[in-house]
Amino acid sequence: MDRNDVVARYRGYLACLNEKRFDDLAGFVHDPVVHNDRRLTVAEFRDLLRRDAAEIPDLHYAIETLLVDGDRVACRIRFDCTPTGFRGLPAAEKPISFVEHVFYRYADGRIAQIWSLIDMDAIRDQLGTGR
């Protein structure tokens, strides 16, 4: 795949997430996929994404920075949302903003590996729960 193909595939993946078309993930992600060094089936990965969408009903993946190098993608994603509780934290009383830094490795046109780091400190600070 050339750079334009990778970018198009990645943007399609984020559109799938933003539109909550989780049943379409197999078209974008290998089965299994490695997420933060954990091997997950597409069904397990879909459950993880559905959980995030349930905890953050207005979740929207917005690309801030996107870099592509061969079969590797690096992205800084911004979220402006109102979690109803996220990964054990309390609900937000007003919208909050945070970022995710995520790296992907593509193989055969689909995501094979994902390394993700969410700025949980920014979330805690805005929710007033401390670090």
SVG drawing of the C-alpha trace seen along z (x, -y; Angstrom):
<svg xmlns="http://www.w3.org/2000/svg" viewBox="-24 -22 32 36">
<polyline fill="none" stroke="black" stroke-width="0.4" points="0.0,0.0 1.2,-3.5 0.9,-6.4 -2.4,-7.6 -3.9,-4.2 -2.8,-4.0 -4.2,-7.4 -7.5,-6.6 -7.8,-3.3 -7.0,-5.0 -9.5,-7.7 -12.0,-5.1 -11.3,-3.3 -11.9,-6.4 -15.1,-7.1 -16.2,-3.6 -15.6,-4.4 -17.2,-7.8 -20.3,-6.4 -20.3,-3.5 -20.3,-0.9 -18.5,1.6 -19.7,4.6 -17.6,3.3 -14.3,3.4 -13.1,6.6 -12.7,4.6 -10.1,2.4 -8.5,4.6 -6.8,8.0 -8.3,10.9 -6.5,11.2 -5.1,7.7 -2.5,6.8 -3.5,3.9 -0.9,2.6 0.8,6.0 -2.5,7.9 -3.7,10.3 -7.4,9.6 -10.0,11.1 -11.9,8.6 -14.9,9.4 -12.9,8.6 -11.5,5.4 -15.1,4.4 -16.3,4.9 -13.5,2.6 -14.6,-0.1 -18.3,0.4 -17.5,0.0 -15.7,-3.3 -18.7,-4.5 -21.1,-3.6 -19.1,-5.4 -18.7,-8.4 -21.9,-8.7 -20.6,-11.8 -17.2,-10.2 -15.7,-11.6 -12.2,-10.8 -10.7,-14.0 -7.3,-13.8 -4.9,-16.5 -1.7,-15.1 -1.3,-12.2 2.0,-10.8 2.6,-7.8 5.8,-6.0 5.5,-2.9 3.2,-0.5 3.2,-2.6 0.8,-5.3 1.2,-7.7 -1.8,-9.9 -2.7,-12.4 -6.4,-12.2 -8.4,-14.9 -11.6,-14.1 -14.0,-16.8 -16.7,-15.0 -18.8,-14.4 -18.1,-11.0 -20.8,-9.5 -18.0,-7.6 -14.9,-6.4 -12.6,-3.6 -13.8,-3.9 -13.8,-7.7 -16.9,-9.7 -19.2,-11.3 -18.2,-14.7 -20.6,-17.5 -19.5,-19.5 -17.5,-18.7 -13.8,-17.8 -10.9,-17.5 -8.1,-15.0 -5.9,-13.3 -4.8,-9.9 -1.4,-9.2 -1.6,-6.0 0.6,-4.1 -0.5,-1.5 1.2,1.1 -0.6,2.2 -0.3,5.5 -2.2,6.5 -4.3,3.3 -5.6,3.7 -4.4,2.8 -2.3,5.5 -0.9,3.8 -2.0,0.8 -0.1,-1.0 -2.3,-3.5 -1.7,-6.0 -4.6,-8.1 -3.9,-11.2 -5.7,-10.0 -4.1,-12.7 -5.8,-15.4 -9.2,-13.6 -8.6,-13.3 -7.6,-17.0 -10.8,-18.1 -13.0,-15.9 -11.3,-17.1 -10.3,-13.5 -6.6,-14.2 -3.8,-11.9"/>
</svg>
